[in-house]
Amino acid sequence: MNGHRLCPVPRDPAAARVRRLSARAESAGYHLVRQSTPPYNWKLLDASDGEPIFVTATLDAVERWLDS
């Protein structure tokens, strides 16, 4: 061994949450996207035609919508 220790890559809880919600949205027939310009809203789009279904400022609201 060369004496170098591998440091674990820190996990980003926010990125993990986005991946989890994206997977939930996809399994329900939607795509979760974030606007690239202010106010950077989150959008659930219909997977078949790309039409916006739900638009909100927070991931909490996306999660509640998917729970309903």
C-alpha positions in Angstrom: 0.0 0.0 0.0 1.3 3.5 -0.8 0.2 5.2 2.4 -2.6 7.2 0.8 -6.0 6.9 2.3 -9.1 7.2 0.2 -11.5 9.8 1.6 -15.2 9.0 1.0 -17.0 11.5 -1.2 -19.4 13.4 0.9 -23.0 12.7 0.0 -25.2 15.7 -0.9 -28.6 15.2 0.8 -30.2 17.8 -1.5 -29.1 16.0 -4.7 -30.2 12.7 -3.3 -33.7 14.2 -2.5 -34.0 15.5 -6.1 -33.0 12.1 -7.5 -35.6 10.4 -5.2 -38.4 12.8 -6.2 -37.4 12.6 -9.8 -37.8 8.8 -9.7 -41.1 9.1 -7.9 -42.3 11.6 -10.5 -41.1 9.4 -13.4 -42.9 6.4 -12.0 -46.1 8.5 -11.8 -45.8 9.6 -15.5 -44.1 13.0 -14.9 -40.7 14.7 -15.3 -39.4 16.9 -12.5 -37.4 19.8 -13.8 -36.1 23.1 -12.4 -36.3 26.3 -14.3 -32.9 27.6 -15.3 -33.8 31.2 -14.7 -35.2 33.0 -11.7 -37.3 32.3 -9.8 -36.0 28.7 -10.3 -39.3 27.1 -9.8 -39.7 23.3 -9.8 -42.1 21.9 -12.5 -43.8 18.6 -12.9 -44.3 18.0 -16.6 -46.5 15.4 -18.2 -44.1 12.8 -19.5 -46.1 12.2 -22.7 -46.4 15.8 -24.0 -44.2 18.0 -21.7 -47.1 20.1 -20.6 -46.7 21.6 -17.1 -48.9 19.9 -14.5 -47.7 21.5 -11.3 -45.3 24.5 -10.7 -43.9 25.4 -7.3 -41.0 27.1 -5.5 -40.2 24.2 -3.2 -39.4 20.5 -3.2 -41.6 20.2 -0.2 -44.6 21.2 -2.3 -43.6 18.7 -5.0 -43.4 16.0 -2.4 -46.8 16.8 -1.0 -48.3 16.9 -4.5 -46.8 13.5 -5.3 -48.2 12.2 -2.0 -51.7 13.3 -2.8 
